Amino acid sequence: MNRIEEPSKEESLDNCLNSEQFPDPILISSQEDSVKYSSRVLDYLRQKMKNHNKSNEKKVSLGDLIGEFRFGAKLNTNDASRVVRGLSYVNQFLGQSDDDNFSKAKKETLNNNLNFDFEDIDDLYIEKYEKIHSEW
């Protein structure tokens, strides 16, 4: 009796990355969802920043990554969720832009529980804050 080997997690992800098999993202439908998913995105961007800054001389800030994420998410075309689009811009900003940048962003959404979407970037609580300089 021949035993059929199950695909590895990586192979399973690769198999579902085409648009026909990629799972539909969860659409944010409440303020509670907005807070929960905003926190997930910020945690993930913070981790990407730390990983990048450990191994690169050119440091980036969380604000830099938030700005890139927001920019990419605003430019959504119908080929992916706004989260995938935002992460692909973050990856490109970090110098990870290769031919599979878009596929990498799709994998990241699945691996990090970020497979959700929203109508408008302002549905999330993710802002690029800048320090206000005031004189008294």
Backbone as CSV, one residue per row, in Angstrom:
resi,resn,N_x,N_y,N_z,CA_x,CA_y,CA_z,C_x,C_y,C_z
1,MET,0.838,-1.176,0.000,0.000,0.000,0.000,0.885,1.243,0.000
2,ASN,0.716,2.095,-0.994,1.510,3.316,-1.091,0.944,4.385,-0.183
3,ARG,1.849,5.024,0.525,1.433,6.092,1.427,1.568,7.432,0.693
4,ILE,0.537,8.234,0.748,0.566,9.551,0.125,1.061,10.544,1.165
5,GLU,2.122,11.257,0.822,2.670,12.236,1.751,1.864,13.524,1.673
6,GLU,1.617,14.088,2.849,0.925,15.363,2.892,1.909,16.465,2.541
7,PRO,1.439,17.505,1.867,2.346,18.603,1.530,2.779,19.342,2.794
8,SER,3.977,19.910,2.732,4.452,20.711,3.863,3.599,21.976,3.961
9,LYS,3.730,22.673,5.086,2.976,23.914,5.265,3.323,24.902,4.157
10,GLU,4.602,24.982,3.812,5.041,25.894,2.756,4.419,25.517,1.416
11,GLU,4.381,24.230,1.099,3.772,23.787,-0.156,2.266,24.068,-0.151
12,SER,1.630,23.880,0.994,0.201,24.163,1.090,-0.077,25.636,0.836
13,LEU,0.758,26.495,1.418,0.590,27.927,1.184,0.809,28.259,-0.284
14,ASP,1.852,27.693,-0.876,2.121,27.960,-2.281,0.951,27.531,-3.152
15,ASN,0.316,26.426,-2.821,-0.814,25.934,-3.613,-2.031,26.838,-3.532
16,CYS,-2.183,27.582,-2.438,-3.392,28.402,-2.292,-3.155,29.855,-2.652
17,LEU,-1.992,30.190,-3.191,-1.704,31.586,-3.457,-2.306,32.129,-4.736
18,ASN,-2.754,31.268,-5.613,-3.391,31.847,-6.787,-4.764,32.372,-6.372
19,SER,-5.266,33.317,-7.118,-6.476,34.026,-6.705,-7.695,33.119,-6.598
20,GLU,-7.686,31.989,-7.281,-8.838,31.094,-7.228,-8.893,30.315,-5.920
21,GLN,-7.734,30.041,-5.300,-7.709,29.231,-4.094,-7.427,30.034,-2.827
22,PHE,-6.908,31.239,-2.955,-6.584,32.040,-1.784,-7.868,32.309,-1.002
23,PRO,-7.889,32.007,0.298,-9.134,32.175,1.059,-9.608,33.622,1.071
24,ASP,-10.907,33.794,0.981,-11.460,35.137,1.029,-11.146,35.763,2.384
25,PRO,-10.746,37.036,2.369,-10.462,37.695,3.641,-11.746,37.995,4.407
26,ILE,-11.605,38.093,5.710,-12.718,38.476,6.574,-12.896,39.974,6.441
27,LEU,-14.108,40.421,6.200,-14.375,41.848,6.076,-14.679,42.422,7.463
28,ILE,-13.966,43.463,7.816,-14.191,44.115,9.106,-15.602,44.681,9.118
29,SER,-16.358,44.348,10.163,-17.746,44.769,10.190,-18.148,45.494,11.474
30,SER,-17.223,45.677,12.404,-17.564,46.361,13.643,-16.356,47.117,14.176
31,GLN,-16.613,48.002,15.107,-15.522,48.753,15.731,-14.607,47.806,16.502
32,GLU,-15.186,46.793,17.120,-14.386,45.797,17.842,-13.407,45.095,16.893
33,ASP,-13.898,44.724,15.702,-13.022,44.119,14.690,-11.924,45.094,14.281
34,SER,-12.284,46.355,14.103,-11.303,47.364,13.705,-10.169,47.468,14.707
35,VAL,-10.513,47.473,15.973,-9.494,47.561,17.026,-8.628,46.304,17.027
36,LYS,-9.274,45.142,16.950,-8.554,43.866,16.991,-7.591,43.733,15.815
37,TYR,-8.056,44.010,14.616,-7.220,43.845,13.443,-6.166,44.951,13.341
38,SER,-6.481,46.143,13.790,-5.479,47.211,13.821,-4.312,46.809,14.707
39,SER,-4.630,46.224,15.842,-3.597,45.777,16.773,-2.722,44.700,16.129
40,ARG,-3.344,43.782,15.408,-2.577,42.722,14.740,-1.614,43.299,13.705
41,VAL,-2.108,44.246,12.916,-1.253,44.851,11.894,-0.101,45.603,12.555
42,LEU,-0.390,46.387,13.577,0.667,47.142,14.251,1.696,46.217,14.884
43,ASP,1.254,45.147,15.514,2.189,44.180,16.098,3.080,43.579,15.019
44,TYR,2.487,43.242,13.885,3.264,42.642,12.807,4.261,43.647,12.219
45,LEU,3.820,44.874,12.000,4.730,45.895,11.479,5.867,46.175,12.464
46,ARG,5.546,46.176,13.747,6.574,46.379,14.783,7.617,45.258,14.720
47,GLN,7.162,44.025,14.533,8.086,42.892,14.437,8.941,42.988,13.172
48,LYS,8.333,43.388,12.059,9.093,43.568,10.820,10.153,44.649,10.996
49,MET,9.805,45.729,11.696,10.758,46.804,11.949,11.937,46.289,12.775
50,LYS,11.652,45.563,13.842,12.714,45.027,14.702,13.625,44.083,13.928
51,ASN,13.038,43.190,13.160,13.836,42.240,12.364,14.714,42.970,11.359
52,HIS,14.147,43.961,10.699,14.912,44.733,9.720,16.052,45.491,10.394
53,ASN,15.759,46.160,11.494,16.759,47.001,12.145,17.898,46.197,12.766
54,LYS,17.632,44.938,13.129,18.687,44.072,13.664,19.743,43.754,12.616
55,SER,19.318,43.617,11.381,20.229,43.125,10.354,20.586,44.158,9.289
56,ASN,20.212,45.411,9.484,20.497,46.441,8.486,21.036,47.704,9.140
57,GLU,21.965,48.333,8.461,22.496,49.597,8.977,21.472,50.716,8.847
58,LYS,20.719,50.711,7.761,19.704,51.731,7.553,18.462,51.350,8.373
59,LYS,18.247,52.066,9.450,17.139,51.780,10.360,15.851,52.407,9.841
60,VAL,14.751,51.773,10.175,13.434,52.294,9.831,12.632,52.441,11.121
61,SER,11.649,53.293,11.077,10.785,53.478,12.239,9.437,52.814,11.989
62,LEU,8.706,52.612,13.059,7.349,52.079,12.918,6.511,53.036,12.074
63,GLY,6.716,54.330,12.267,5.996,55.327,11.469,6.256,55.186,9.984
64,ASP,7.507,54.851,9.625,7.836,54.630,8.209,7.002,53.483,7.644
65,LEU,6.950,52.384,8.390,6.223,51.208,7.905,4.719,51.456,7.886
66,ILE,4.225,52.175,8.869,2.795,52.526,8.872,2.467,53.367,7.645
67,GLY,3.322,54.326,7.335,3.095,55.172,6.163,3.045,54.361,4.880
68,GLU,3.968,53.422,4.732,3.985,52.573,3.547,2.757,51.664,3.493
69,PHE,2.395,51.095,4.644,1.221,50.223,4.698,-0.029,51.004,4.284
70,ARG,-0.204,52.189,4.846,-1.382,52.999,4.527,-1.401,53.368,3.047
71,PHE,-0.235,53.745,2.514,-0.156,54.115,1.103,-0.573,52.952,0.217
72,GLY,-0.008,51.777,0.474,-0.348,50.605,-0.320,-1.802,50.197,-0.185
73,ALA,-2.324,50.280,1.030,-3.716,49.876,1.268,-4.699,50.820,0.585
74,LYS,-4.338,52.079,0.441,-5.217,53.034,-0.246,-5.288,52.763,-1.741
75,LEU,-4.220,52.197,-2.287,-4.138,51.980,-3.732,-4.671,50.622,-4.152
76,ASN,-5.505,50.035,-3.346,-5.980,48.693,-3.639,-6.616,48.608,-5.018
77,THR,-6.193,47.603,-5.716,-6.869,47.228,-6.951,-7.638,45.957,-6.603
78,ASN,-8.416,45.473,-7.466,-9.266,44.332,-7.147,-8.540,42.990,-7.140
79,ASP,-7.218,43.003,-7.254,-6.484,41.740,-7.310,-6.089,41.204,-5.940
80,ALA,-6.325,41.959,-4.861,-5.935,41.484,-3.525,-6.613,42.324,-2.458
81,SER,-6.551,41.825,-1.225,-7.085,42.610,-0.118,-6.189,43.814,0.126
82,ARG,-6.701,44.775,0.824,-5.927,45.969,1.147,-4.749,45.626,2.062
83,VAL,-4.892,44.599,2.885,-3.795,44.181,3.756,-2.644,43.622,2.921
84,VAL,-2.951,42.783,1.961,-1.913,42.234,1.075,-1.223,43.366,0.329
85,ARG,-1.989,44.285,-0.199,-1.407,45.408,-0.941,-0.518,46.247,-0.011
86,GLY,-0.991,46.524,1.201,-0.200,47.306,2.151,1.097,46.613,2.528
87,LEU,1.028,45.313,2.798,2.241,44.566,3.161,3.222,44.488,1.995
88,SER,2.718,44.405,0.773,3.634,44.355,-0.360,4.396,45.679,-0.482
89,TYR,3.767,46.793,-0.171,4.466,48.084,-0.180,5.477,48.163,0.953
90,VAL,5.136,47.626,2.115,6.081,47.595,3.232,7.305,46.777,2.842
91,ASN,7.089,45.613,2.265,8.205,44.759,1.851,9.091,45.451,0.826
92,GLN,8.465,46.134,-0.103,9.238,46.858,-1.112,10.055,47.964,-0.445
93,PHE,9.472,48.680,0.492,10.168,49.740,1.217,11.377,49.191,1.976
94,LEU,11.236,47.986,2.506,12.325,47.371,3.262,13.387,46.744,2.362
95,GLY,13.238,46.910,1.068,14.222,46.380,0.139,14.019,44.925,-0.186
96,GLN,12.851,44.406,0.103,12.543,43.011,-0.154,11.783,42.858,-1.462
97,SER,11.871,43.852,-2.303,11.094,43.801,-3.538,11.761,42.861,-4.539
98,ASP,11.128,41.773,-4.745,11.553,40.838,-5.771,10.322,40.455,-6.573
99,ASP,10.480,39.538,-7.466,9.356,39.162,-8.322,8.200,38.553,-7.545
100,ASP,8.490,37.974,-6.379,7.448,37.328,-5.591,6.984,38.171,-4.412
101,ASN,7.185,39.475,-4.485,6.812,40.353,-3.381,5.334,40.238,-3.029
102,PHE,4.506,40.183,-4.047,3.068,40.082,-3.851,2.705,38.737,-3.214
103,SER,3.319,37.659,-3.708,3.076,36.331,-3.131,3.554,36.268,-1.691
104,LYS,4.686,36.914,-1.414,5.196,36.951,-0.043,4.192,37.645,0.875
105,ALA,3.606,38.735,0.429,2.620,39.452,1.237,1.385,38.575,1.488
106,LYS,0.982,37.805,0.480,-0.146,36.886,0.675,0.190,35.845,1.736
107,LYS,1.404,35.283,1.665,1.818,34.305,2.670,1.830,34.918,4.065
108,GLU,2.308,36.141,4.145,2.360,36.814,5.447,0.968,36.972,6.052
109,THR,-0.012,37.272,5.217,-1.365,37.426,5.752,-1.879,36.109,6.325
110,LEU,-1.568,35.005,5.643,-2.027,33.704,6.121,-1.241,33.242,7.349
111,ASN,0.073,33.426,7.328,0.924,32.957,8.428,0.749,33.757,9.716
112,ASN,0.263,34.975,9.602,0.210,35.860,10.758,-1.199,36.306,11.116
113,ASN,-2.179,35.529,10.677,-3.577,35.786,11.018,-4.006,37.210,10.629
114,LEU,-3.624,37.610,9.426,-3.942,38.953,8.932,-4.833,38.912,7.691
115,ASN,-5.492,37.802,7.455,-6.310,37.670,6.257,-7.680,38.308,6.469
116,PHE,-7.676,39.633,6.438,-8.918,40.393,6.566,-8.858,41.556,5.595
117,ASP,-9.966,42.226,5.421,-10.022,43.370,4.524,-10.944,44.418,5.137
118,PHE,-10.914,45.596,4.566,-11.703,46.716,5.059,-12.070,47.598,3.877
119,GLU,-13.092,48.403,4.050,-13.563,49.273,2.969,-12.616,50.449,2.737
120,ASP,-12.073,50.987,3.819,-11.247,52.192,3.749,-10.158,52.084,4.807
121,ILE,-8.960,52.549,4.502,-7.856,52.475,5.453,-8.217,53.155,6.775
122,ASP,-9.084,54.149,6.726,-9.477,54.843,7.942,-10.424,54.026,8.813
123,ASP,-10.820,52.837,8.335,-11.580,51.913,9.176,-10.685,51.317,10.259
124,LEU,-9.371,51.362,10.032,-8.412,50.847,11.011,-7.868,51.986,11.859
125,TYR,-7.362,51.630,13.016,-6.756,52.609,13.912,-5.239,52.540,13.739
126,ILE,-4.817,52.908,12.543,-3.399,52.881,12.205,-3.058,54.226,11.582
127,GLU,-2.359,55.029,12.326,-1.982,56.359,11.874,-0.483,56.539,11.981
128,LYS,0.055,57.323,11.115,1.458,57.703,11.213,1.497,59.019,11.992
129,TYR,1.885,58.917,13.241,1.923,60.099,14.099,3.289,60.755,14.023
130,GLU,3.269,62.050,14.026,4.517,62.798,14.041,4.529,63.690,15.265
131,LYS,5.721,63.840,15.824,5.882,64.656,17.002,5.578,66.124,16.656
132,ILE,4.797,66.750,17.502,4.447,68.144,17.305,5.434,68.998,18.091
133,HIS,6.047,69.913,17.405,6.989,70.818,18.057,6.258,72.125,18.331
134,SER,6.171,72.475,19.589,5.503,73.729,19.917,6.402,74.569,20.815
135,GLU,6.266,75.834,20.678,7.020,76.761,21.508,6.066,77.421,22.472
136,TRP,6.494,77.557,23.705,5.657,78.205,24.723,6.049,79.618,24.900
